[in-house]
Amino acid sequence: MARRTRSRPVALDLQALPEGWRKHDGTGCPVDLDSKPAVMFRRGTCMQAGLYVARRWSAHGEDRTWWSWSGDAWDIVAYKPG
């Protein structure tokens, strides 16, 4: 049986983002809540544009938003308008 491993957060170079990406400062959602941007999480993973509306990351339960930083791996640190 194959052993599963956890992915580790990677060190991101937010000064050298791919073309079209914008650095996010963690002060709330910078795009229209009905748009479908690509997002990059602090842990280094990305979600491609067109899959989910920005509103999806604006509320998680009662006390969490990925746009406003909490310091964890799922904070959105960059986005590409979609």
ChimeraX commands (.cxc) that place a marker at each C-alpha (Angstrom):
marker #1 position 0.00,0.00,0.00 radius 0.5
marker #1 position 1.33,3.46,-0.92 radius 0.5
marker #1 position 2.11,5.75,1.98 radius 0.5
marker #1 position 0.45,9.17,1.96 radius 0.5
marker #1 position 2.51,12.19,2.75 radius 0.5
marker #1 position 1.35,15.64,3.70 radius 0.5
marker #1 position 2.31,18.48,1.45 radius 0.5
marker #1 position 4.36,21.14,3.17 radius 0.5
marker #1 position 3.85,24.86,2.66 radius 0.5
marker #1 position 6.38,26.30,0.24 radius 0.5
marker #1 position 8.24,29.58,0.49 radius 0.5
marker #1 position 6.46,31.95,-1.87 radius 0.5
marker #1 position 8.19,34.76,-3.71 radius 0.5
marker #1 position 5.33,37.23,-3.95 radius 0.5
marker #1 position 7.60,39.74,-5.69 radius 0.5
marker #1 position 7.92,37.40,-8.69 radius 0.5
marker #1 position 4.32,36.38,-9.32 radius 0.5
marker #1 position 3.36,34.91,-12.70 radius 0.5
marker #1 position 1.92,37.33,-15.26 radius 0.5
marker #1 position -1.57,38.55,-14.43 radius 0.5
marker #1 position -1.36,37.71,-10.73 radius 0.5
marker #1 position -1.71,40.42,-8.09 radius 0.5
marker #1 position -0.31,40.37,-4.58 radius 0.5
marker #1 position -3.03,40.49,-1.91 radius 0.5
marker #1 position -2.49,42.37,1.36 radius 0.5
marker #1 position -5.02,40.52,3.50 radius 0.5
marker #1 position -7.39,43.44,4.01 radius 0.5
marker #1 position -10.53,41.82,2.63 radius 0.5
marker #1 position -11.82,40.74,-0.77 radius 0.5
marker #1 position -10.34,42.91,-3.56 radius 0.5
marker #1 position -12.63,41.61,-6.33 radius 0.5
marker #1 position -16.36,41.53,-6.98 radius 0.5
marker #1 position -17.87,38.75,-4.86 radius 0.5
marker #1 position -19.58,37.28,-7.95 radius 0.5
marker #1 position -16.36,37.09,-10.00 radius 0.5
marker #1 position -14.42,33.85,-10.33 radius 0.5
marker #1 position -10.74,34.67,-9.71 radius 0.5
marker #1 position -7.80,32.31,-9.43 radius 0.5
marker #1 position -6.38,32.38,-5.91 radius 0.5
marker #1 position -3.04,31.45,-4.38 radius 0.5
marker #1 position -2.95,30.33,-0.77 radius 0.5
marker #1 position -0.12,30.98,1.66 radius 0.5
marker #1 position 0.76,27.26,1.59 radius 0.5
marker #1 position 1.64,27.60,-2.10 radius 0.5
marker #1 position -1.35,25.88,-3.66 radius 0.5
marker #1 position -3.55,27.57,-6.24 radius 0.5
marker #1 position -7.18,27.32,-7.30 radius 0.5
marker #1 position -7.72,28.05,-10.99 radius 0.5
marker #1 position -9.97,30.84,-12.21 radius 0.5
marker #1 position -13.55,30.05,-13.11 radius 0.5
marker #1 position -14.20,27.35,-10.54 radius 0.5
marker #1 position -15.66,29.27,-7.63 radius 0.5
marker #1 position -17.01,32.74,-6.99 radius 0.5
marker #1 position -14.95,34.97,-4.70 radius 0.5
marker #1 position -17.79,34.83,-2.18 radius 0.5
marker #1 position -16.80,31.20,-1.46 radius 0.5
marker #1 position -13.67,32.43,0.30 radius 0.5
marker #1 position -15.38,35.35,2.03 radius 0.5
marker #1 position -17.11,33.34,4.70 radius 0.5
marker #1 position -16.31,30.02,6.28 radius 0.5
marker #1 position -18.56,29.38,9.19 radius 0.5
marker #1 position -19.14,32.45,11.29 radius 0.5
marker #1 position -15.60,33.58,12.04 radius 0.5
marker #1 position -13.28,32.89,9.11 radius 0.5
marker #1 position -12.48,34.44,5.76 radius 0.5
marker #1 position -9.60,33.53,3.52 radius 0.5
marker #1 position -9.35,37.07,2.13 radius 0.5
marker #1 position -8.73,38.63,5.57 radius 0.5
marker #1 position -5.65,36.96,6.95 radius 0.5
marker #1 position -5.51,34.92,10.12 radius 0.5
marker #1 position -1.91,33.75,9.65 radius 0.5
marker #1 position -2.64,30.19,8.59 radius 0.5
marker #1 position -1.78,28.26,5.43 radius 0.5
marker #1 position -5.13,29.01,3.78 radius 0.5
marker #1 position -4.85,32.81,3.71 radius 0.5
marker #1 position -5.16,34.10,0.13 radius 0.5
marker #1 position -1.88,35.87,-0.65 radius 0.5
marker #1 position -2.36,36.48,-4.39 radius 0.5
marker #1 position -5.16,36.44,-6.94 radius 0.5
marker #1 position -5.73,36.68,-10.65 radius 0.5
marker #1 position -9.01,38.32,-11.68 radius 0.5
marker #1 position -11.30,35.98,-13.50 radius 0.5
marker link #1:1,2 radius 0.2
marker link #1:2,3 radius 0.2
marker link #1:3,4 radius 0.2
marker link #1:4,5 radius 0.2
marker link #1:5,6 radius 0.2
marker link #1:6,7 radius 0.2
marker link #1:7,8 radius 0.2
marker link #1:8,9 radius 0.2
marker link #1:9,10 radius 0.2
marker link #1:10,11 radius 0.2
marker link #1:11,12 radius 0.2
marker link #1:12,13 radius 0.2
marker link #1:13,14 radius 0.2
marker link #1:14,15 radius 0.2
marker link #1:15,16 radius 0.2
marker link #1:16,17 radius 0.2
marker link #1:17,18 radius 0.2
marker link #1:18,19 radius 0.2
marker link #1:19,20 radius 0.2
marker link #1:20,21 radius 0.2
marker link #1:21,22 radius 0.2
marker link #1:22,23 radius 0.2
marker link #1:23,24 radius 0.2
marker link #1:24,25 radius 0.2
marker link #1:25,26 radius 0.2
marker link #1:26,27 radius 0.2
marker link #1:27,28 radius 0.2
marker link #1:28,29 radius 0.2
marker link #1:29,30 radius 0.2
marker link #1:30,31 radius 0.2
marker link #1:31,32 radius 0.2
marker link #1:32,33 radius 0.2
marker link #1:33,34 radius 0.2
marker link #1:34,35 radius 0.2
marker link #1:35,36 radius 0.2
marker link #1:36,37 radius 0.2
marker link #1:37,38 radius 0.2
marker link #1:38,39 radius 0.2
marker link #1:39,40 radius 0.2
marker link #1:40,41 radius 0.2
marker link #1:41,42 radius 0.2
marker link #1:42,43 radius 0.2
marker link #1:43,44 radius 0.2
marker link #1:44,45 radius 0.2
marker link #1:45,46 radius 0.2
marker link #1:46,47 radius 0.2
marker link #1:47,48 radius 0.2
marker link #1:48,49 radius 0.2
marker link #1:49,50 radius 0.2
marker link #1:50,51 radius 0.2
marker link #1:51,52 radius 0.2
marker link #1:52,53 radius 0.2
marker link #1:53,54 radius 0.2
marker link #1:54,55 radius 0.2
marker link #1:55,56 radius 0.2
marker link #1:56,57 radius 0.2
marker link #1:57,58 radius 0.2
marker link #1:58,59 radius 0.2
marker link #1:59,60 radius 0.2
marker link #1:60,61 radius 0.2
marker link #1:61,62 radius 0.2
marker link #1:62,63 radius 0.2
marker link #1:63,64 radius 0.2
marker link #1:64,65 radius 0.2
marker link #1:65,66 radius 0.2
marker link #1:66,67 radius 0.2
marker link #1:67,68 radius 0.2
marker link #1:68,69 radius 0.2
marker link #1:69,70 radius 0.2
marker link #1:70,71 radius 0.2
marker link #1:71,72 radius 0.2
marker link #1:72,73 radius 0.2
marker link #1:73,74 radius 0.2
marker link #1:74,75 radius 0.2
marker link #1:75,76 radius 0.2
marker link #1:76,77 radius 0.2
marker link #1:77,78 radius 0.2
marker link #1:78,79 radius 0.2
marker link #1:79,80 radius 0.2
marker link #1:80,81 radius 0.2
marker link #1:81,82 radius 0.2
view
